[in-house]
Amino acid sequence: MAKWLVKSEPSECGIEDFVLSAGQSIPWDGVRNYQARNFLAQMSEGDDVFLYHSSCAQIGIAGVVTVVRGAYPDPTQFQPD
């Protein structure tokens, strides 16, 4: 089992979103940075992920979540916005 660090803005996908969706998965889409996408592709089911919040009042690790599915093509990749 690997451990990962991912950054997210709380307004986009924050730890509260994971708490509110307990028992359901949240897709991690919209990643456009090549290196970040390479790391996402290496994540496996069961890996721990430290969720780092930036651009907010309390910057830092907000919580730990678990990968529930391996990488898949981003359904938003061809959306112009």
C-alpha positions as CSV (number, residue, x, y, z in Angstrom):
1,M,0.0,0.0,0.0
2,A,1.4,3.4,-1.0
3,K,0.7,6.8,0.5
4,W,0.1,9.9,-1.6
5,L,-0.3,13.6,-1.2
6,V,-2.8,15.5,-3.3
7,K,-3.6,19.2,-3.4
8,S,-7.1,20.6,-3.7
9,E,-8.9,23.8,-3.2
10,P,-11.6,23.3,-0.5
11,S,-14.1,25.1,-2.7
12,E,-13.5,22.5,-5.5
13,C,-13.2,19.3,-3.6
14,G,-12.5,19.6,0.1
15,I,-12.5,17.2,3.0
16,E,-16.1,18.2,3.8
17,D,-17.1,16.7,0.4
18,F,-15.6,13.4,1.4
19,V,-17.3,13.5,4.8
20,L,-20.7,14.3,3.3
21,S,-20.4,11.5,0.7
22,A,-19.4,8.8,3.2
23,G,-19.8,5.4,1.6
24,Q,-19.7,6.9,-1.9
25,S,-16.8,7.6,-4.2
26,I,-15.8,11.1,-5.5
27,P,-14.3,11.3,-9.0
28,W,-10.9,13.0,-9.2
29,D,-11.3,14.7,-12.6
30,G,-10.1,17.8,-14.2
31,V,-6.4,17.2,-13.6
32,R,-4.4,18.8,-16.4
33,N,-0.9,18.7,-15.0
34,Y,1.0,15.8,-16.7
35,Q,3.1,14.9,-13.7
36,A,0.0,14.9,-11.4
37,R,-1.8,12.7,-13.9
38,N,1.2,10.3,-14.0
39,F,1.0,10.0,-10.2
40,L,-2.8,9.5,-10.3
41,A,-2.3,6.6,-12.7
42,Q,0.1,5.0,-10.2
43,M,-2.5,5.0,-7.4
44,S,-4.1,1.7,-6.5
45,E,-7.2,0.7,-4.7
46,G,-6.5,0.8,-0.9
47,D,-3.8,3.4,-1.1
48,D,-4.0,6.2,1.5
49,V,-4.2,9.8,0.2
50,F,-3.4,12.8,2.3
51,L,-5.6,15.6,1.2
52,Y,-3.8,19.0,1.3
53,H,-5.9,22.2,1.2
54,S,-4.4,25.3,-0.3
55,S,-5.7,28.8,-1.0
56,C,-7.8,28.9,2.1
57,A,-7.7,30.1,5.7
58,Q,-6.2,26.9,7.1
59,I,-3.5,25.6,4.7
60,G,-2.3,22.1,5.2
61,I,-3.3,18.5,5.3
62,A,-7.1,18.4,6.0
63,G,-7.5,14.6,6.2
64,V,-6.8,11.2,4.9
65,V,-8.9,9.5,2.3
66,T,-8.6,6.1,0.5
67,V,-8.3,5.2,-3.2
68,V,-11.4,3.1,-4.0
69,R,-10.7,2.6,-7.8
70,G,-7.7,2.6,-10.1
71,A,-7.1,5.2,-12.7
72,Y,-9.5,5.7,-15.6
73,P,-9.7,8.2,-18.5
74,D,-10.9,11.6,-17.3
75,P,-14.5,12.1,-18.7
76,T,-13.9,15.9,-18.7
77,Q,-10.7,15.9,-20.8
78,F,-12.4,17.1,-24.0
79,Q,-14.6,19.7,-22.5
80,P,-13.5,23.1,-23.7
81,D,-14.1,24.9,-20.4
